[in-house]
Amino acid sequence: MSLARAYRDGAPLCVTSPRHGLEPQKGDPVLISSKELSIEKELIVRISTDSPFKGFLLTTQHPGEFIETKGFSRRVPCTGQLGSLSQDFTGLTHDNDDLKAELEIVFVPVDDLKSSDDAVFNLTIVQDYSTYWTGIIV
């Protein structure tokens, strides 16, 4: 088993791919992903993988905001500066480098969603510096 290396406190910018100078892995490490609307109209995004990883970045263009979980996740700036995604996006990244195999993320949309499929998310998973996956649609 190789040691994982990622930014301990998450991605510094809201980007589509880590800037490691390497190509992302082919395939999809996500075994299960689901989205469901709660009674409070929050969107719960659940992701499970077959191999533990240290980092993630989840972005969307759907109006709303992610709920941060202290010690687990934090919002990441999407400003359009330094090649990051524009302010039309919202992003959430990891807040520690503990190994993870499951994510449960809460997104609060501005508008009432009729279906959990109304919001589309783009996921990046970083297992270590040279092993990462991008463009995973949830």
C-alpha positions as CSV (number, residue, x, y, z in Angstrom):
1,M,0.0,0.0,0.0
2,S,1.4,3.4,-0.9
3,L,1.2,6.4,1.3
4,A,-1.2,9.1,0.2
5,R,-0.2,12.8,-0.1
6,A,-2.7,15.6,-0.6
7,Y,-3.1,19.2,0.6
8,R,-3.9,18.5,4.3
9,D,-6.6,21.2,4.4
10,G,-8.0,20.8,0.9
11,A,-7.7,22.2,-2.5
12,P,-6.5,25.8,-2.5
13,L,-8.7,26.8,-5.5
14,C,-11.9,25.6,-7.1
15,V,-10.4,23.9,-10.2
16,T,-11.4,21.1,-12.5
17,S,-8.1,19.1,-12.0
18,P,-5.2,19.1,-9.5
19,R,-2.2,20.9,-10.8
20,H,0.2,18.1,-10.2
21,G,1.6,18.1,-13.7
22,L,0.4,14.5,-14.2
23,E,-2.5,13.0,-16.0
24,P,-5.6,11.8,-14.1
25,Q,-6.3,8.1,-13.8
26,K,-8.7,6.4,-16.3
27,G,-11.9,4.8,-15.1
28,D,-14.0,5.7,-12.1
29,P,-13.1,4.9,-8.5
30,V,-16.6,5.6,-7.2
31,L,-18.5,2.4,-6.5
32,I,-21.7,4.1,-5.3
33,S,-23.1,7.6,-5.6
34,S,-26.5,8.8,-4.7
35,K,-28.4,12.1,-4.2
36,E,-31.6,12.5,-2.3
37,L,-33.7,15.4,-1.2
38,S,-34.3,15.7,2.5
39,I,-37.6,16.9,4.0
40,E,-35.8,20.3,4.6
41,K,-35.1,20.5,0.8
42,E,-31.4,19.9,1.4
43,L,-29.6,17.7,-1.2
44,I,-27.7,14.9,0.4
45,V,-24.8,13.6,-1.8
46,R,-23.3,10.2,-0.8
47,I,-20.2,8.8,-2.4
48,S,-18.4,5.5,-1.6
49,T,-15.2,4.2,-3.1
50,D,-13.4,0.9,-3.1
51,S,-10.1,2.3,-2.1
52,P,-9.4,4.9,0.6
53,F,-8.4,8.4,-0.5
54,K,-7.2,11.6,1.2
55,G,-8.6,14.4,-0.8
56,F,-11.7,15.5,-2.7
57,L,-13.2,18.5,-4.5
58,L,-16.9,18.6,-5.3
59,T,-18.2,21.5,-7.5
60,T,-21.5,22.5,-9.0
61,Q,-22.9,25.4,-11.0
62,H,-26.3,25.0,-9.4
63,P,-27.2,28.0,-7.2
64,G,-26.8,27.2,-3.5
65,E,-24.1,26.4,-1.0
66,F,-22.4,23.4,0.6
67,I,-22.6,23.0,4.3
68,E,-19.2,22.8,5.9
69,T,-18.5,20.2,8.5
70,K,-15.7,21.3,10.9
71,G,-12.8,18.9,10.9
72,F,-14.0,17.3,7.7
73,S,-14.8,19.8,4.9
74,R,-14.7,23.4,4.0
75,R,-15.9,25.6,1.1
76,V,-13.3,26.4,-1.5
77,P,-13.1,29.8,-3.3
78,C,-14.4,29.9,-6.9
79,T,-13.3,33.3,-8.0
80,G,-12.1,32.9,-11.6
81,Q,-8.6,34.0,-10.5
82,L,-5.5,32.0,-11.1
83,G,-7.3,29.7,-13.4
84,S,-10.0,28.7,-10.9
85,L,-13.6,28.2,-11.8
86,S,-15.7,31.3,-12.0
87,Q,-18.1,32.7,-9.3
88,D,-20.9,30.8,-11.1
89,F,-19.5,27.7,-9.3
90,T,-19.6,26.5,-5.7
91,G,-17.0,24.1,-4.3
92,L,-16.4,21.9,-1.2
93,T,-13.1,20.2,-0.4
94,H,-11.6,18.1,2.5
95,D,-10.4,19.8,5.6
96,N,-8.0,17.0,6.7
97,D,-5.8,14.3,5.2
98,D,-7.4,11.4,7.0
99,L,-8.2,8.4,4.9
100,K,-11.8,8.4,3.6
101,A,-13.8,5.8,1.7
102,E,-17.3,7.5,2.1
103,L,-18.5,11.0,1.8
104,E,-21.9,12.4,2.9
105,I,-22.2,16.0,1.8
106,V,-25.1,18.5,2.3
107,F,-25.9,21.0,-0.4
108,V,-28.6,23.7,0.2
109,P,-30.0,24.8,-3.2
110,V,-31.3,28.4,-3.5
111,D,-34.4,27.1,-5.3
112,D,-36.7,24.2,-4.6
113,L,-35.5,21.2,-6.5
114,K,-38.2,18.9,-8.0
115,S,-35.7,16.1,-8.2
116,S,-32.3,15.2,-6.9
117,D,-31.2,15.0,-10.6
118,D,-31.8,18.8,-11.0
119,A,-28.4,19.5,-9.6
120,V,-25.2,18.1,-11.2
121,F,-21.9,17.8,-9.3
122,N,-18.4,17.3,-10.6
123,L,-16.1,15.3,-8.3
124,T,-12.3,15.0,-8.1
125,I,-10.8,12.3,-5.8
126,V,-7.1,12.4,-4.9
127,Q,-5.7,9.2,-3.5
128,D,-2.1,10.5,-3.6
129,Y,0.0,13.0,-5.5
130,S,0.1,10.9,-8.7
131,T,-3.1,9.0,-8.4
132,Y,-6.3,11.1,-8.8
133,W,-9.5,11.0,-10.8
134,T,-11.3,14.0,-12.3
135,G,-14.6,14.7,-14.1
136,I,-16.7,12.2,-12.1
137,I,-20.3,13.3,-12.5
138,V,-22.5,12.8,-9.5
